[in-house]
């Protein structure tokens, strides 16, 4: 792999690190962790502070983005940025159906338990030491904010300041509490979408009814079901997504010899919407990010039964679901089927270690500036407030100007405001 290149005014350097799979067994199996350094070409010879970016997910690599725009443009004014491919993603010893195929179910479970936020943070800390960085700042989007609180719990002395966008979780609540709140937010988003596009309800019911009585296949050969169709509701939590979703529904059917059928273009888009197919960590470890000493036991699936409107039947009202993971996904989605047994065992696992330390966080001295979105469909605002109320040196900008994907929409402005907020916290009397 090329070790460095220049794009415009930005210098990119590639870094690969061999790090322990399990930090309690330093001499055991190692994995590769990849990170890409970005720095303004004119500032490369300066002793700039570092900022490491934690991507949302879990299970997705760091962005392949230009330093000429967005939050990176603002960050590069002050920082040398490290875009970390979290373990199991991107170029960091990826986790997928191919890489896990040679392992038994029990070995898959043992392997996958090493891919939560605490070990992502341990990777970052090991990289900081290898790079010879004394302290650095962090920026965490969504699940990246969960990683940030883990970092503040485990290695607060290594942090200059932390920026978080849409990612302050509860550090004590059960996953069931999270999904109780999430279904309510998803209900709100459904109501707003169908109020804006009343005809979309009819379109959705036509698509769902068609799927109930026909064997419809996605381009990968996977049968497409109503439950899978409902999953595209994950887009309702992203700003500016309602109209594209409507246009997608509007063009779902085509006429072939006088008969209506779902078009290839629609089905191809439906397959592309299933990020779980290419990023299995997103499915298999999704609920475990909330687990500390308890099992999730398929929390979203169990809580869903309290909201029967989400279980579509012919003639009923149609409702999209959101960012939830269900056991049936490991029966229906092509690349998740081989992981079904491991997923069930992980859902039953009770002895998850803590990823947050409430006592350490209650004594925090690192400036933490957060953007919290009032209408966030993925991260409950009330739980964000609850968590921050017990962490000193934090400041939240609560806004309804953006949805969960605000950093992708107006990242330069959002990060600039967070930097100003952290500067103010830094100047508070110690």
C-alpha positions in Angstrom: 0.0 0.0 0.0 1.3 3.5 -0.9 2.5 5.1 2.3 1.7 8.7 1.5 0.1 10.9 -1.1 -1.0 14.5 -1.6 -4.5 15.7 -2.6 -4.8 19.4 -3.0 -3.4 21.1 0.1 -3.7 17.9 2.3 -1.0 15.3 2.9 -2.2 11.8 3.6 0.0 9.2 5.4 -1.0 5.5 5.9 -0.2 3.7 9.1 -0.5 0.0 9.9 -0.1 -1.4 13.4 0.1 -4.9 14.7 -1.9 -5.0 18.0 -3.2 -7.7 20.3 -6.6 -9.2 19.6 -7.1 -9.5 23.4 -5.2 -7.0 25.5 -5.2 -9.5 28.4 -3.1 -11.8 26.3 -0.4 -9.6 24.8 1.5 -12.5 23.5 -1.5 -14.1 21.8 -3.0 -13.5 18.4 -2.5 -10.1 16.8 -4.5 -8.1 14.3 -3.7 -5.3 11.9 -5.2 -1.9 12.7 -5.0 0.7 10.0 -5.2 4.5 10.3 -4.8 7.4 7.9 -3.1 10.6 9.0 -4.2 13.9 7.4 -2.3 17.1 7.8 -2.3 20.4 6.0 0.6 20.3 3.6 1.8 23.7 4.8 1.8 22.7 8.4 3.3 19.2 8.2 6.6 20.5 9.8 4.7 22.0 12.7 4.2 20.4 16.1 0.4 20.3 15.8 -1.9 18.6 18.3 -3.5 15.4 17.1 -7.2 14.6 16.8 -8.3 11.0 16.3 -11.7 10.3 14.7 -14.1 7.6 15.9 -16.6 6.6 13.3 -20.2 5.7 14.0 -21.7 2.3 13.6 -20.4 0.0 15.1 -18.8 -1.9 12.3 -17.9 0.8 9.7 -14.5 2.1 8.6 -13.4 5.7 9.0 -14.5 7.9 6.1 -12.5 8.1 2.9 -12.9 11.8 2.7 -11.2 14.9 1.3 -9.6 17.4 3.6 -10.9 20.2 1.5 -14.4 20.3 2.9 -16.7 19.4 5.8 -15.5 18.8 9.3 -12.0 17.7 8.1 -11.5 21.2 6.6 -12.1 22.8 10.0 -10.1 20.2 11.9 -7.0 20.6 9.7 -6.8 24.2 10.6 -5.8 23.2 14.2 -5.0 19.6 14.2 -3.1 16.7 12.6 -6.0 14.2 12.1 -6.0 10.4 12.4 -8.8 8.6 10.7 -8.9 5.2 12.5 -10.4 2.1 10.9 -11.8 0.5 14.0 -10.8 -3.1 14.4 -12.7 -5.4 12.2 -13.5 -2.6 9.6 -11.9 -1.2 6.5 -8.2 -2.2 6.3 -8.1 -3.3 10.0 -8.3 -7.1 9.8 -11.9 -7.0 8.6 -14.6 -9.1 10.2 -16.9 -10.7 7.5 -18.4 -14.0 6.6 -15.2 -15.0 4.8 -12.8 -14.1 7.6 -15.0 -16.0 10.1 -15.8 -19.0 8.0 -12.9 -21.1 9.2 -13.8 -20.7 12.9 -16.3 -22.9 14.8 -19.3 -21.1 16.3 -17.6 -21.1 19.8 -14.4 -19.6 18.2 -16.5 -17.0 16.4 -18.1 -15.9 19.6 -14.7 -15.8 21.5 -13.2 -13.8 18.6 -16.0 -11.3 18.2 -16.2 -10.4 21.9 -12.9 -8.5 21.4 -14.5 -6.0 19.0 -16.4 -3.6 21.3 -15.7 0.0 22.3 -13.2 -0.9 25.1 -10.8 -2.6 22.7 -11.3 0.0 20.0 -10.1 2.5 22.6 -7.2 0.3 23.7 -6.1 0.2 20.0 -6.2 4.0 19.9 -4.2 4.2 23.1 -1.6 1.8 21.8 -1.4 3.8 18.5 -0.9 7.0 20.5 2.0 5.5 22.3 3.5 4.1 19.1 3.3 7.5 17.4 4.9 9.2 20.4 1.9 11.5 21.0 1.7 12.8 24.6 -2.0 13.6 24.5 -4.6 14.0 21.7 -8.1 15.2 21.1 -10.9 13.0 19.9 -14.0 13.5 17.7 -16.7 10.8 17.9 -19.8 10.6 15.7 -22.7 8.5 17.0 -21.1 5.2 18.2 -17.9 7.1 18.1 -19.3 9.1 21.1 -19.8 5.8 22.9 -16.1 5.1 22.2 -15.2 8.6 23.6 -16.9 7.8 26.9 -15.0 4.5 27.1 -11.8 6.4 26.4 -12.6 8.9 29.2 -13.2 6.0 31.5 -10.1 4.0 30.7 -7.4 6.6 29.7 -8.5 10.1 30.6 -4.9 11.2 31.1 -4.3 10.7 27.4 -6.9 13.1 26.2 -6.6 16.9 25.6 -10.3 17.4 24.9 -13.2 15.5 23.3 -15.8 16.5 20.7 -18.9 14.4 20.3 -21.7 14.6 17.7 -24.9 12.7 18.3 -23.3 10.1 20.5 -23.7 10.5 24.2 -25.3 7.2 25.4 -26.7 6.1 28.7 -23.9 4.5 30.7 -26.1 2.6 33.0 -29.5 1.7 31.4 -30.5 -1.7 30.0 -30.8 -2.1 26.3 -34.5 -2.5 26.8 -34.7 1.1 28.0 -32.8 2.2 24.9 -35.2 0.5 22.6 -38.3 1.6 24.5 -37.2 5.2 23.7 -36.0 4.4 20.2 -39.4 2.9 19.1 -41.1 6.1 20.3 -38.7 8.2 18.2 -39.2 6.0 15.2 -42.9 6.3 15.6 -42.6 10.1 15.5 -40.5 9.9 12.3 -43.0 7.6 10.7 -45.8 10.0 11.5 -43.9 12.9 10.2 -43.0 11.1 6.9 -46.5 9.9 6.1 -48.0 13.3 7.1 -45.6 14.9 4.5 -46.3 12.2 1.9 -49.8 10.7 2.5 -49.6 8.7 -0.8 -46.5 7.0 0.5 -48.7 4.9 2.9 -50.6 3.5 0.0 -47.3 2.8 -1.9 -45.7 1.0 1.1 -48.8 -1.2 1.6 -48.8 -2.1 -2.1 -45.1 -3.1 -1.9 -45.6 -5.0 1.4 -48.6 -6.9 0.1 -46.7 -7.8 -3.1 -43.9 -9.2 -1.0 -46.3 -11.3 1.1 -47.6 -13.2 -1.9 -44.6 -13.3 -4.3 -41.1 -14.8 -4.0 -39.1 -11.6 -4.8 -35.3 -11.9 -5.0 -32.7 -9.2 -4.6 -29.8 -9.2 -7.0 -27.7 -11.4 -4.7 -30.4 -14.1 -4.8 -31.7 -13.3 -1.3 -35.5 -13.4 -0.9 -36.7 -9.9 -0.1 -39.3 -9.7 2.6 -41.6 -7.2 4.3 -39.4 -7.1 7.3 -36.4 -6.2 5.2 -38.4 -3.5 3.4 -39.3 -2.0 6.8 -35.6 -1.7 7.6 -35.1 1.2 5.2 -36.8 3.3 7.8 -33.3 3.8 9.2 -33.1 6.7 6.7 -35.9 8.6 8.5 -33.4 9.7 11.1 -31.1 11.4 8.6 -31.7 15.0 7.6 -33.0 15.5 4.1 -33.8 11.8 3.6 -37.6 12.0 3.4 -37.9 13.2 -0.2 -35.4 10.7 -1.6 -37.3 7.9 0.3 -40.5 9.0 -1.3 -39.0 9.1 -4.8 -37.7 5.6 -4.2 -41.2 4.3 -3.3 -42.7 6.2 -6.2 -40.7 4.3 -8.7 -40.8 0.8 -7.1 -43.1 -0.8 -9.6 -42.8 -1.3 -13.4 -45.3 -2.8 -15.8 -44.2 -5.9 -17.7 -46.6 -7.3 -20.3 -49.5 -5.7 -18.4 -48.5 -6.9 -15.0 -46.9 -4.9 -12.2 -43.7 -6.1 -10.6 -41.0 -4.6 -8.5 -38.2 -3.2 -10.7 -34.6 -4.3 -10.7 -33.5 -0.8 -9.9 -35.7 -0.7 -6.8 -34.5 -4.1 -5.6 -30.9 -3.2 -6.3 -31.4 -0.1 -4.1 -33.0 -2.2 -1.4 -30.0 -4.5 -1.3 -27.6 -1.5 -1.1 -29.6 -0.3 1.9 -28.7 -3.4 3.8 -25.3 -2.3 5.2 -25.5 -5.5 7.4 -24.6 -7.6 4.4 -21.1 -6.1 4.0 -20.6 -4.9 7.6 -21.7 -7.8 9.9 -20.3 -6.2 13.0 -23.1 -3.7 12.6 -25.6 -6.5 13.1 -23.9 -9.1 15.3 -22.5 -6.6 17.9 -25.1 -3.9 17.7 -27.0 -4.6 20.9 -23.8 -5.5 22.8 -22.7 -1.9 22.8 -25.3 -1.4 25.5 -24.4 -4.5 27.6 -22.5 -4.2 30.8 -22.9 -7.4 32.9 -26.2 -8.4 31.3 -27.4 -10.1 28.1 -29.4 -8.2 25.4 -31.5 -11.3 24.6 -32.5 -9.7 21.3 -33.8 -6.6 23.1 -35.1 -4.7 20.0 -37.1 -7.9 18.9 -38.6 -8.3 22.4 -39.5 -4.7 22.8 -41.1 -4.6 19.3 -43.8 -6.9 20.6 -45.1 -4.0 22.7 -45.6 -2.1 19.4 -47.8 -4.4 17.3 -48.2 -1.8 14.6 -44.7 -2.7 13.4 -45.8 -6.3 12.6 -47.3 -5.7 9.2 -50.3 -7.8 8.0 -52.3 -7.3 4.8 -54.8 -4.5 5.2 -53.0 -3.0 8.2 -51.1 0.3 8.4 -47.5 0.2 7.3 -44.7 1.3 9.6 -41.0 1.5 9.0 -38.6 0.3 11.6 -35.2 2.0 12.3 -31.8 1.1 13.5 -32.8 -2.1 15.2 -31.3 -5.6 14.8 -33.5 -8.7 14.8 -32.8 -12.4 15.0 -34.6 -13.1 11.8 -31.9 -11.1 10.0 -29.6 -14.0 10.6 -32.1 -16.3 8.9 -32.8 -14.1 5.9 -29.8 -12.0 5.0 -27.4 -13.9 2.8 -24.1 -13.1 4.5 -25.5 -13.2 8.0 -26.9 -16.7 7.8 -23.5 -18.4 8.5 -23.3 -16.3 11.7 -26.7 -17.2 13.1 -25.6 -19.5 15.8 -22.8 -17.2 17.0 -25.3 -14.2 17.0 -27.7 -16.2 19.2 -24.9 -17.0 21.7 -23.7 -13.4 21.8 -27.3 -12.3 22.4 -27.4 -14.7 25.4 -24.0 -13.7 26.7 -24.4 -12.2 30.2 -20.8 -11.6 31.3 -20.0 -8.6 29.2 -17.4 -6.4 30.8 -18.1 -2.7 31.6 -17.2 -0.3 28.9 -17.8 2.8 31.1 -16.6 3.7 34.6 -19.2 5.9 36.2 -16.8 6.8 39.0 -14.0 7.9 36.8 -16.4 9.9 34.6 -17.9 11.6 37.6 -14.4 13.1 38.2 -13.7 14.1 34.7 -11.4 17.0 34.0 -11.2 16.7 30.2 -13.2 19.3 28.3 -16.0 17.6 26.4 -18.1 19.5 23.9 -21.2 17.8 22.4 -23.7 18.4 19.7 -26.9 16.8 20.8 -29.8 16.6 18.4 -33.3 17.3 19.8 -35.0 15.1 17.2 -32.4 12.3 17.1 -33.9 9.0 16.2 -30.9 6.9 17.2 -29.6 8.4 20.5 -32.2 9.4 23.0 -31.8 13.1 24.1 -33.1 12.5 27.6 -30.5 9.8 28.2 -27.8 12.2 26.8 -28.8 14.8 29.3 -28.9 12.2 32.1 -25.4 11.0 31.3 -23.9 14.5 31.0 -25.4 15.6 34.2 -23.0 13.3 36.0 -19.9 14.2 34.0 -18.1 17.4 34.9 -16.4 19.6 32.3 -19.1 18.9 29.7 -21.1 21.3 27.6 -23.9 20.3 25.2 -25.3 22.3 22.3 -28.8 21.0 22.0 -30.3 21.8 18.6 -33.0 20.8 16.2 -31.2 22.4 13.2 -29.8 19.0 12.4 -30.6 15.3 12.5 -28.2 12.5 13.5 -26.1 13.0 10.4 -25.4 16.7 11.1 -21.7 16.3 10.9 -22.1 15.0 7.3 -24.4 17.8 6.4 -22.7 20.8 8.0 -19.6 19.4 9.7 -17.4 22.5 9.3 -19.9 24.7 11.2 -20.7 22.1 13.8 -17.0 21.3 14.6 -16.2 25.0 14.7 -18.8 25.5 17.3 -17.7 22.5 19.4 -14.1 23.8 19.3 -15.3 27.2 20.6 -17.2 25.5 23.4 -14.2 23.3 24.4 -12.0 26.4 24.4 -14.4 28.0 26.9 -14.4 24.9 29.1 -10.6 24.9 29.0 -10.5 28.4 30.4 -12.7 27.5 33.4 -10.9 27.7 36.8 -9.5 24.3 37.6 
